[in-house]
Amino acid sequence: MLSPSTIRFLKAFSRTLLWSLSFYPQILLNLRRRSTIGATAAFPTLNVLGFTCYTLTTLLFYYSPLIQSQYKVRNNGEENTVRGNDVAFALHALVLSTLTWSMFWPRLWGFEKRSMKVGRGIWGIVFGCMGGVGWTVATVITKGKGGGRDAGGWAWIDAVYAVGYVKLVVTVLKYIPQAWANYKRQSTVGWSIDQILMDLLGGILSIAQLVIDSSMQSDWSGITGNPVKLGLGNISIIFDIIFMVQHYILYRGNGKVEEDGEDVERRGLLSGDEAAAPQ
């Protein structure tokens, strides 16, 4: 029988592999179709923001002695549950998210031209998140004890948490425009279901890894002290199920896609009045 540590390693490796692989199906689909029509611009835009924040948070939890010590102070002396596979996944995800986002600039890839617009609502989320992080950093600097080094008050770990919460907010919102676009078109053409299946399995294993890590430490602060990791797994699973229902049940066999290249997102949730992106 495998030991608990071996099981934990296998789950962590499997989850990281699945989530890492989940970025490739959409890229390959875009390349094969020579088009991004059917996929909304909001998803990669928010993904780049989200994984930039997630990468920064993960790196600080893994490498920063200050953040690690402040975490221990606030969590009964326990180590945080960020592992090397989390760092590897975050860096890989940021690179591939940026690559996917670049495909919405047709001239860079020689893709079919489209009237691709990102709504003001999406940009509002981006700048709103940046403003929230900026406010937290300013509060740590002005009100933190010892320049933010004392975990008893406003501390740098609070700024790290604020950056991490951006990823959580992005994850909650980034799927909505795509789900809405699929509904308006009554089709999932242009949106890869393979990435959803891999993401679903990765989310399940992510939660399992977090539970195993905390149980082996006999302290559940590993979960309460890392709400971003727990939240990401749960939220992604919910939306993955929605996309699976759309693809396999509601719009199964529907091949409809916007032939004129108009992105349905601009008429959907969070769009508002749009600001055009360069072609």
Secondary structure as UniProt FT lines:
FT   HELIX           4..21
FT   TURN            22..23
FT   HELIX           24..33
FT   TURN            37..38
FT   HELIX           42..63
FT   HELIX           65..74
FT   TURN            75..77
FT   HELIX           84..102
FT   TURN            103..104
FT   HELIX           106..109
FT   STRAND          117..119
FT   HELIX           120..143
FT   TURN            145..149
FT   TURN            151..152
FT   HELIX           156..185
FT   TURN            189..190
FT   HELIX           193..216
FT   TURN            217..218
FT   HELIX           221..224
FT   HELIX           227..245
FT   HELIX           246..250
FT   TURN            252..253
FT   TURN            259..260
FT   HELIX           264..267
FT   TURN            269..271
FT   STRAND          274..276
//
